[in-house]
Amino acid sequence: MTRAPLAALVALLLLAAHRCDGAIHPYRAARFTPTANAHVLRAGREGLYATVGSDHRRHDVKGDFELSDGGRGHEKAYVRFEDVEFRRSRSHASRFTGADSEGKDTGAVHAVLFELKDHFRIGWTDPRAGTHHLCCDSPDLVADTGCVMGDVLIAPPDDGREPEPGWPWVRRVEFVGDHAVRTMSPEQVTVTRDGMYYLWLVTCDASLGESLTVTGRTTWRNPHGYLPGMMRHMRPFFGTLALAYGGLAFWWTAKVAKAHMKRPDVVTQLHHGVTAVVAASFTEAFLWYADYEYFNAVGARPAALTLLASCVGAARESASRTLVLVVSTGYGVVRPTLGGLSTKVVGLGAAYFVAAVALDVATHVGNVDDLTQTTRVLLVIPVALMDAAYILWIFSSLSRTLAQLRARRQLAKLALYARFANVLAVSVVGSVMWILYETWFRATDALNQKWQVDWVVGAFWHVLSFLLLGAICVLWAPSDAATQFAYGEIAGKDDAPGALFDGFEGWDFGEGDAGGGGYSDEEDGRERETRKVPAGHMGGGKGMGVGQTPLKGGDVFLMDSDDEREARLARDKMR
């Protein structure tokens, strides 16, 4: 696998790709929506780590806009307001023409920045009526709360904490006279405490809120760069994962190349399929690392690169599941072709790819915050249903393959598939346990209180995929000894006696002789068909699957399974 073309492609995409919204939140004539007794625009939400060396006990509310380009300036976390402009309709502004309104406040917008744990302080709920108020808009509210008429209500903490002066951070931007446009002065709030921060833009004037729009942008930066706090650990994770897949790719490629040089017939189509999945896995991890690296450095995601990573990731997920399914059917070991299963396998893989692409693109391309619950459910359900279909199909196929190998006393293959079944069982148990944990995690983290460890939920599935692919590589690594596992026309080969029974002392292979493949006379009559053939026709000769016990004795032998008959017909056509 050559990495130079891949690196060149990623570099080209980094230079040419358009940006998606990210840590830089742009506003393009964004409108306000009615909420309680106000109009609100939810302008951003991000997990932010504290500025390095800051006092974690208090927030910096001075609004210092200076940021050094060197030294400790690169370790500063902040929320910066840049070119934020509020615009109201001309009809609303025309109400205030005349000398009486000139130079006076004729409408206001409040920018409110607060931590998640302070969200209950934004507004006030009347205990008598049970109504929630965001703005101080009546004499009764002034009397009950001591608020300022026309301002956003900031309630005191109810958890025993002392109110922190100037926090939550609020800036009032006023329209003057009949001016239709008001530009907010540049502001920067330095973050001195780890937390999930929210920015709301609020107007308490209902008539103003109906026509109010905002343009400009806010920049949210962490000490380590522009990557949001919830994604901070994804960059080193995918970097490490890319190195791990690179090591696996190097080892696997060396094994395949060495085996091919010594005996080309040892390398089968199954090995080529494993090579493709390893290459796709490395490519996906590398693309995600490049995506997060660019995001962290620039503050916006490159749409083309994110889209490419999502598509490659969906292809890897589909191919890896299909590979496990194909292995479970015994392809290349007990059957030379998939036969009629090929169309079904390809169809399920293609459908899974489409569903996974839809989910990954909606999750990553152009999005930083979580999707709405409705959208997520609609996109997750098809993927979950097809995952369930894969699991049922894999284990039913694996069960039939194990039964077939056990009945034929093909013990070398049986040992291989028994180990593979153990690996799959462990992965399924781990998956179920993690799904239960993820369900609990999401149910108890509706507001992202656990934003600092949220990345672990998704990272687990990548680690599990790596471990499962690594196990397949180890079990199916090409070698001289692997010929006893391959389905082929090699005369006189069979499982080595004696050692192959190690670990299978408790298995019941029946009382029949070698010619009966472990079946009793009753089972022979019920499950297999017999016929007369010339003596020695299949007795270890041409056409026998490697690892299958040769037939002995007279001129009666047990008919092979449908898979064996299908294989013989395929070979006859090739002659």
C-alpha positions in Angstrom: 0.0 0.0 0.0 1.5 3.3 -1.1 1.0 6.3 1.1 2.5 9.0 -1.2 -0.6 9.3 -3.5 -2.9 9.4 -0.5 -0.9 12.2 1.2 -0.8 14.2 -2.1 -4.6 13.8 -2.4 -5.2 15.0 1.1 -2.9 17.9 0.6 -4.8 18.9 -2.5 -8.1 18.7 -0.7 -6.8 20.8 2.2 -5.9 23.6 -0.3 -9.0 23.4 -2.5 -11.8 22.4 -0.2 -14.6 24.8 0.8 -15.0 25.4 4.5 -17.9 24.2 6.7 -19.0 26.1 9.8 -17.0 25.1 12.8 -15.4 26.9 15.7 -16.0 30.1 13.7 -19.8 30.6 13.9 -21.0 32.8 11.1 -24.4 34.5 11.1 -26.0 35.3 7.7 -29.1 37.3 8.2 -30.1 34.9 11.0 -33.5 35.6 12.5 -34.8 35.5 16.0 -37.6 33.2 17.3 -40.2 33.9 20.0 -39.3 32.3 23.3 -41.3 33.0 26.5 -41.7 36.8 26.6 -38.7 37.5 24.3 -37.2 36.8 20.9 -34.0 34.7 21.0 -31.3 33.6 18.6 -29.2 30.7 20.0 -25.9 31.8 18.5 -23.5 29.1 19.6 -22.6 26.3 22.0 -19.2 24.8 22.6 -17.2 23.0 25.2 -14.2 25.2 26.2 -11.1 24.4 28.3 -9.7 27.1 30.5 -6.9 29.4 29.5 -3.6 28.0 30.6 -2.5 29.6 33.9 -5.8 31.3 34.5 -7.6 31.7 37.8 -10.2 28.9 37.6 -12.3 30.4 40.4 -13.6 33.4 38.4 -14.5 34.4 34.9 -12.7 37.1 33.0 -15.5 39.6 32.2 -13.4 42.5 31.2 -14.0 41.9 27.4 -10.3 42.3 26.6 -9.9 42.1 22.8 -6.1 41.9 22.7 -4.6 38.5 21.9 -0.8 38.1 21.7 0.5 36.3 18.6 3.3 34.7 20.6 4.2 33.4 24.0 1.3 32.4 26.1 -1.2 34.0 23.7 -1.5 30.7 21.9 -2.7 29.1 25.1 -5.6 31.4 25.6 -9.3 30.3 25.3 -11.9 32.9 24.4 -15.1 33.8 22.7 -14.6 36.7 20.3 -17.3 38.9 18.6 -16.3 40.1 15.1 -18.3 42.3 12.8 -21.5 41.5 14.5 -24.2 43.7 13.0 -27.9 43.9 13.9 -30.4 45.1 11.3 -34.1 46.0 11.8 -36.7 46.7 9.1 -37.1 50.1 7.8 -40.7 50.2 8.8 -39.8 49.6 12.4 -37.0 52.2 12.3 -39.4 54.8 10.8 -41.5 54.8 13.9 -38.7 56.8 15.6 -38.2 59.6 13.1 -38.4 63.1 14.6 -36.6 65.2 17.2 -38.1 63.4 20.1 -36.3 60.1 19.2 -33.0 61.6 17.9 -30.1 60.3 19.9 -32.2 58.1 22.1 -32.4 54.3 22.7 -35.1 53.0 20.4 -34.5 49.3 20.8 -31.9 46.9 22.3 -30.4 43.5 21.8 -28.6 41.6 24.6 -25.7 39.2 24.0 -25.7 36.7 26.9 -22.8 34.2 27.4 -23.2 31.6 30.2 -22.1 28.2 31.3 -24.3 25.2 31.2 -24.5 25.0 34.9 -25.9 28.6 34.9 -28.6 28.0 32.4 -31.3 28.0 35.0 -30.3 31.6 35.9 -31.3 33.0 32.5 -34.8 34.2 33.1 -37.1 33.8 36.1 -40.1 31.5 36.8 -43.1 33.0 38.6 -43.9 30.5 41.4 -47.5 31.7 41.6 -48.4 31.4 37.9 -45.7 29.0 36.8 -44.8 31.1 33.8 -41.2 31.7 32.7 -40.0 35.2 31.9 -36.7 35.9 30.0 -37.2 39.7 30.1 -38.1 42.2 32.7 -41.2 43.7 31.0 -43.6 44.6 33.8 -43.8 46.5 37.1 -44.7 43.2 38.8 -41.4 41.6 37.7 -39.5 44.7 38.9 -41.2 44.4 42.3 -40.6 40.6 42.5 -37.0 40.4 41.2 -35.6 43.9 41.3 -34.8 43.7 37.6 -34.3 46.6 35.2 -37.2 47.3 32.9 -36.3 46.1 29.3 -33.3 44.0 30.3 -32.7 40.2 30.4 -33.5 38.7 33.7 -30.5 37.1 35.5 -31.6 35.1 38.6 -29.2 34.5 41.5 -27.8 31.0 42.0 -30.0 28.7 43.9 -27.4 26.1 44.8 -25.7 28.1 47.6 -23.0 29.7 45.5 -22.2 33.4 45.8 -23.2 35.4 42.7 -20.1 36.2 40.7 -20.0 39.9 39.6 -20.5 40.3 35.9 -21.4 36.7 35.3 -23.3 35.5 33.2 -21.7 37.9 30.7 -24.2 40.4 29.2 -23.7 43.1 26.6 -26.5 45.5 25.6 -26.4 46.8 22.0 -28.8 49.7 21.4 -30.4 51.1 18.3 -30.3 54.9 18.3 -33.0 57.1 16.8 -34.3 55.9 13.4 -31.1 54.0 12.5 -31.9 50.6 11.0 -28.4 49.2 11.6 -26.4 48.8 14.7 -22.9 47.3 14.9 -21.6 45.7 18.0 -18.2 46.9 19.2 -15.5 44.1 19.1 -15.5 42.1 22.2 -13.6 39.1 23.6 -14.4 37.1 26.7 -11.4 35.1 28.0 -12.5 31.6 29.3 -10.9 30.9 32.7 -13.0 27.8 33.6 -13.6 24.5 31.8 -17.3 24.3 30.8 -19.9 24.0 28.1 -20.6 27.6 27.1 -23.8 29.0 25.4 -24.3 32.3 23.6 -27.8 33.7 23.3 -28.8 36.9 21.5 -32.0 38.2 23.1 -34.3 41.2 22.5 -37.1 42.1 24.8 -39.0 44.2 22.3 -41.5 42.0 20.5 -42.0 44.3 17.6 -38.3 44.6 17.1 -37.7 40.8 17.3 -40.1 40.1 14.5 -37.9 41.9 11.9 -34.5 41.7 13.5 -31.6 39.9 11.8 -27.9 39.5 12.6 -24.8 39.1 10.4 -21.2 38.6 11.4 -19.4 35.9 13.3 -18.2 34.7 16.7 -14.9 32.8 17.1 -14.6 30.1 19.8 -11.1 29.0 20.6 -9.6 26.5 23.0 -6.0 26.7 24.4 -5.0 23.8 22.0 -6.6 25.4 18.9 -9.9 25.9 17.3 -11.1 22.3 17.7 -14.2 22.3 19.9 -13.7 20.8 23.3 -16.0 17.8 22.6 -13.7 16.9 19.6 -10.3 17.8 21.3 -9.3 14.1 21.8 -10.4 12.9 18.3 -7.3 14.4 16.6 -4.7 12.4 18.7 -7.0 9.4 18.7 -7.3 9.1 14.9 -3.5 9.9 14.6 -2.8 6.9 16.9 -5.4 4.8 15.1 -3.8 5.6 11.7 -0.4 4.5 13.0 -1.9 1.3 14.3 -3.6 0.5 11.0 -0.4 1.4 9.2 1.5 -1.1 11.3 -1.2 -3.8 10.7 -1.1 -3.0 6.9 2.7 -3.3 6.9 2.7 -6.6 8.7 -0.2 -8.0 6.6 1.3 -6.9 3.3 4.7 -8.4 4.2 2.9 -11.8 5.1 1.0 -11.8 1.8 4.0 -10.8 -0.3 6.2 -13.4 1.3 3.6 -16.2 0.9 3.0 -15.2 -2.7 6.7 -15.3 -3.6 7.0 -18.8 -2.2 3.7 -20.3 -3.2 1.3 -18.1 -5.2 -1.5 -20.6 -4.7 -1.5 -19.9 -1.0 -2.8 -16.4 -1.5 -6.6 -16.6 -2.1 -9.4 -14.1 -2.9 -10.2 -14.0 0.8 -6.7 -12.6 1.5 -7.2 -9.9 -1.2 -10.5 -9.0 0.6 -8.7 -8.6 3.9 -6.1 -6.4 2.2 -8.8 -4.2 0.8 -10.4 -3.7 4.2 -7.1 -3.0 5.9 -6.3 -0.4 3.3 -9.8 1.2 3.7 -9.4 1.3 7.4 -6.0 3.0 7.3 -7.3 5.5 4.7 -10.3 6.4 6.8 -8.2 6.9 10.0 -5.7 9.1 8.1 -8.5 11.2 6.5 -10.2 11.8 9.8 -6.8 12.8 11.4 -6.2 15.3 8.5 -9.7 16.6 8.9 -9.4 17.3 12.6 -5.9 18.7 12.2 -7.1 21.2 9.6 -10.1 22.1 11.7 -7.9 22.7 14.8 -5.5 24.9 12.8 -8.0 27.0 10.8 -11.2 27.0 12.7 -13.4 25.6 9.9 -13.9 22.1 8.4 -13.0 21.5 4.8 -16.2 20.1 3.3 -14.6 18.0 0.6 -12.2 16.3 3.0 -14.9 15.7 5.6 -17.2 14.3 2.9 -14.5 12.0 1.6 -13.7 10.7 5.1 -17.4 10.0 5.7 -17.7 8.1 2.4 -14.5 6.1 3.0 -15.6 5.3 6.6 -19.0 4.1 5.4 -17.3 1.9 2.8 -15.0 0.5 5.4 -17.9 -0.3 7.7 -19.8 -2.1 4.9 -16.7 -4.0 3.7 -15.6 -5.1 7.1 -19.1 -6.5 8.0 -19.3 -8.2 4.6 -15.8 -9.7 5.2 -16.9 -11.2 8.5 -20.0 -12.6 6.9 -18.1 -14.1 4.0 -15.6 -15.7 6.4 -18.5 -17.1 8.5 -20.0 -18.8 5.5 -16.8 -20.8 5.0 -15.8 -19.2 1.8 -12.3 -20.3 0.7 -12.3 -23.0 3.4 -15.3 -25.3 3.0 -16.8 -23.8 -0.1 -14.9 -22.3 -3.1 -17.7 -19.9 -4.1 -20.6 -18.1 -2.4 -23.0 -19.4 -5.1 -26.5 -18.0 -4.8 -25.5 -16.0 -1.7 -23.4 -13.6 -3.7 -26.3 -11.4 -4.7 -27.7 -11.2 -1.2 -24.3 -10.4 0.3 -23.6 -7.6 -2.2 -27.1 -6.2 -1.8 -26.9 -6.0 2.0 -23.4 -4.5 1.8 -24.6 -1.8 -0.7 -27.7 -1.0 1.4 -25.5 -0.7 4.5 -23.1 1.6 2.7 -25.9 4.0 1.6 -27.4 4.1 5.1 -24.0 4.6 6.8 -23.1 7.4 4.3 -26.3 9.2 5.1 -25.7 9.0 8.8 -22.0 10.0 8.7 -22.5 12.9 6.2 -25.4 14.3 8.3 -23.3 14.0 11.5 -20.0 15.4 10.3 -20.4 17.5 7.1 -21.3 21.1 8.1 -22.1 20.2 11.7 -20.4 20.7 15.0 -23.2 20.4 17.4 -25.2 17.2 17.9 -28.1 16.5 15.4 -31.6 16.9 16.6 -33.0 13.8 18.2 -35.6 13.3 15.5 -33.0 13.4 12.7 -30.6 11.1 14.6 -33.3 8.5 15.2 -34.4 8.5 11.5 -30.8 8.0 10.3 -29.8 5.5 13.0 -32.7 3.1 12.6 -31.8 1.7 9.2 -28.1 1.3 10.2 -29.2 -0.5 13.4 -31.6 -2.8 11.6 -29.0 -3.8 9.1 -26.4 -4.3 11.9 -28.9 -6.8 13.5 -29.3 -8.5 10.1 -25.6 -8.9 9.8 -25.2 -10.3 13.3 -28.0 -12.9 12.7 -26.7 -13.9 9.3 -23.1 -14.2 10.5 -23.9 -16.4 13.5 -26.3 -18.6 11.6 -23.8 -19.1 8.9 -21.0 -19.7 11.4 -23.1 -22.3 13.2 -23.8 -24.2 10.0 -20.1 -24.1 9.0 -19.0 -25.4 12.5 -21.6 -28.2 12.2 -20.4 -29.2 8.8 -16.8 -29.3 9.8 -17.6 -31.2 13.0 -19.6 -33.8 11.0 -16.8 -34.3 8.5 -14.1 -34.4 11.1 -12.1 -31.7 9.4 -10.4 -30.8 12.7 -7.9 -28.3 11.5 -10.6 -26.2 10.0 -12.8 -26.8 13.0 -10.1 -25.4 15.4 -9.7 -22.3 13.2 -13.4 -21.6 13.1 -13.8 -22.3 16.8 -11.3 -19.6 17.6 -13.0 -17.3 15.1 -16.4 -18.0 16.8 -14.8 -17.1 20.2 -13.5 -13.8 18.8 -17.0 -12.9 17.4 -18.7 -13.9 20.6 -16.5 -11.6 22.7 -17.0 -8.7 20.3 -20.8 -9.1 20.3 -20.9 -9.3 24.1 -18.7 -6.2 24.3 -20.9 -4.4 21.7 -24.1 -5.2 23.7 -22.5 -4.0 26.9 -21.3 -0.8 25.3 -24.7 -0.1 23.7 -26.3 -0.3 27.1 -23.6 2.0 28.5 -24.1 4.4 25.5 -27.9 4.4 26.1 -27.4 5.3 29.7 -24.8 7.9 28.8 -27.1 9.7 26.4 -30.1 9.5 28.6 -28.2 11.1 31.5 -26.4 13.7 29.4 -29.2 15.5 27.5 -27.4 18.9 28.0 -23.9 17.6 27.4 -22.7 17.9 31.0 -20.2 15.1 30.2 -18.8 16.8 27.1 -15.2 16.1 28.1 -15.6 12.3 27.8 -18.2 12.3 25.0 -15.6 11.3 22.4 -15.0 7.9 24.1 -18.5 6.7 23.0 -17.7 6.9 19.3 -14.0 5.9 19.7 -14.9 2.5 21.2 -16.4 1.3 17.9 -13.2 2.2 16.0 -11.1 0.3 18.6 -13.4 -2.7 18.4 -13.2 -2.7 14.5 -9.4 -2.6 14.7 -9.2 -5.5 17.1 -11.7 -7.7 15.1 -9.8 -7.0 11.9 -6.5 -7.7 13.6 -7.9 -11.1 14.8 -9.0 -12.0 11.3 -5.5 -11.1 10.0 -3.9 -13.3 12.5 -6.2 -16.3 12.0 -6.2 -16.1 8.2 -2.6 -15.1 7.7 -1.2 -16.8 4.5 1.5 -19.4 5.2 2.6 -22.9 4.2 0.6 -24.3 7.1 -2.5 -22.5 5.9 -2.9 -24.8 2.9 -4.7 -27.3 5.2 -7.4 -24.7 5.7 -7.9 -23.8 2.0 -10.4 -25.5 -0.3 -8.4 -26.9 -3.2 -7.6 -29.9 -5.4 -4.5 -31.1 -3.6 -4.2 -34.9 -3.6 -3.2 -36.9 -0.6 -3.4 -34.0 2.0 -5.4 -34.2 5.2 -5.4 -33.1 8.7 -2.3 -34.4 10.5 -3.5 -37.1 12.8 -3.0 -37.0 16.5 -2.1 -33.4 17.1 -5.3 -32.2 15.5 -7.4 -33.8 18.3 -5.7 -31.6 20.9 -8.4 -29.5 22.6 -11.3 -31.6 21.1 -11.2 -34.6 23.5 -14.8 -33.7 24.7 -16.2 -33.4 21.2 -18.5 -36.2 20.0 -17.7 -37.1 16.4 -19.9 -40.2 16.3 -19.1 -43.9 16.1 -18.7 -44.2 12.3 -15.5 -44.9 10.6 -13.5 -42.4 8.6 -15.6 -43.1 5.5 -18.7 -42.1 7.4 -17.3 -38.7 8.3 -18.4 -39.2 12.0 -22.0 -40.0 11.3 -23.8 -43.0 12.8 -25.8 -45.4 10.6 -29.0 -43.8 11.6 -27.8 -40.3 10.7 -26.5 -41.7 7.4 -29.9 -42.8 6.5 -31.6 -39.6 7.7 -29.2 -36.8 6.6 -27.1 -38.2 3.7 -27.7 -39.9 0.4 -25.7 -43.0 -0.6 -24.8 -44.3 -4.0 -22.6 -46.9 -5.7 -19.4 -45.7 -7.3 -16.2 -47.4 -8.4 -13.9 -48.1 -5.4 -11.4 -45.3 -4.8 -13.2 -42.7 -6.8 -13.0 -40.1 -4.0 -10.6 -41.8 -1.7 -8.0 -39.0 -1.3 -7.9 -38.4 -5.0 -8.4 -35.4 -7.2 -11.3 -33.2 -6.2 -11.0 -33.7 -2.5 -11.1 -30.6 -0.2 -7.9 -30.2 1.8 -8.4 -31.3 5.4 -11.2 -33.7 4.4 -10.8 -37.3 5.6 -10.4 -39.7 2.6 -13.0 -42.4 2.1 -12.0 -46.0 2.8 -13.3 -49.4 2.4 -15.7 -50.7 -0.3 -17.6 -49.2 -3.1 -20.1 -47.3 -1.0 -19.5 -43.7 0.1 -21.6 -40.9 1.5 -22.8 -38.2 -0.9 -21.2 -34.8 -0.3 -23.2 -31.8 0.7 -24.7 -29.3 -1.7 -21.7 -27.1 -1.3 -19.3 -29.9 -2.3 -21.5 -30.8 -5.3 -21.6 -27.2 -6.4 -17.8 -27.0 -6.1 -17.3 -30.1 -8.3 -19.6 -28.7 -10.9 -17.7 -25.5 -10.9 -14.4 -27.3 -11.4 -15.8 -29.5 -14.1 -16.9 -26.4 -16.1 -13.4 -25.0 -15.7 -11.8 -28.1 -17.3 
